[in-house]
């Protein structure tokens, strides 16, 4: 830990409330692996969780630094960031970001080696590991960070959806399965909905500091419609997958998991329709993340019955 900052300040800057999304995709993908092979590696699952945690904290620290340097977090409504508020210096944050970059790369590399050594997937997933570390660092840092031109949604659905879920499944099975794309897109769309709600909250400040998220580019009305489309898409894809999985395993538990997810998500949908202020959008972030975690856990558990 960098000298001068307390442990409590570092924990707050790590934004632990975002970890459910990072863990959710690992849980879902690992469950899918069991659906395909009826086997499960606790060691690979645990290491995957550790790697995902390292990616996410790296991303949060890098985001704090990037937005802090650019002034985007000044007078932020809702959560306050460490660099912008002066609790952690730029030098301190840079040091810890470099440490987490190394940690993320190392844990990811060990995971890939354990799961895919001697196969063609070893090279593919090593590239994905490097890409994930780069994406975690580059959200708001650099000359042209992708959060500032509206690329955040694409990277979220890629790493919190397709790569996270399908990759976790492949860790358990040794290969990729096309059917995994359906629940992966559900998790990805839900994660993008969290990002969109966050961007709706920060729209005015982002626009003032040149952070051109999709909500800034196309406006609040478009952003609210986009959010609703993401939730509706999640429900429809979840329904299609639950039916497919129930047929595959000759059981009805995936459909039950879908019904629970749909019931909870409809409640979040209703709350969003009456939300208008940054504070109201901020209050939806945690429930949305937990709803995503709920989908991933219940869907994954349904395969074990």
Secondary structure as GFF3:
##gff-version 3
##sequence-region A 1 305
A	DSSP	alpha_helix	7	13	.	.	.	ID=ss1
A	DSSP	three_ten_helix	16	18	.	.	.	ID=ss2
A	DSSP	alpha_helix	19	37	.	.	.	ID=ss3
A	DSSP	alpha_helix	42	70	.	.	.	ID=ss4
A	DSSP	alpha_helix	82	85	.	.	.	ID=ss5
A	DSSP	alpha_helix	90	116	.	.	.	ID=ss6
A	DSSP	alpha_helix	121	137	.	.	.	ID=ss7
A	DSSP	three_ten_helix	146	148	.	.	.	ID=ss8
A	DSSP	alpha_helix	152	157	.	.	.	ID=ss9
A	DSSP	pi_helix	158	166	.	.	.	ID=ss10
A	DSSP	alpha_helix	167	173	.	.	.	ID=ss11
A	DSSP	alpha_helix	180	201	.	.	.	ID=ss12
A	DSSP	alpha_helix	203	208	.	.	.	ID=ss13
A	DSSP	alpha_helix	214	218	.	.	.	ID=ss14
A	DSSP	alpha_helix	220	249	.	.	.	ID=ss15
A	DSSP	alpha_helix	253	273	.	.	.	ID=ss16
A	DSSP	alpha_helix	278	302	.	.	.	ID=ss17
###
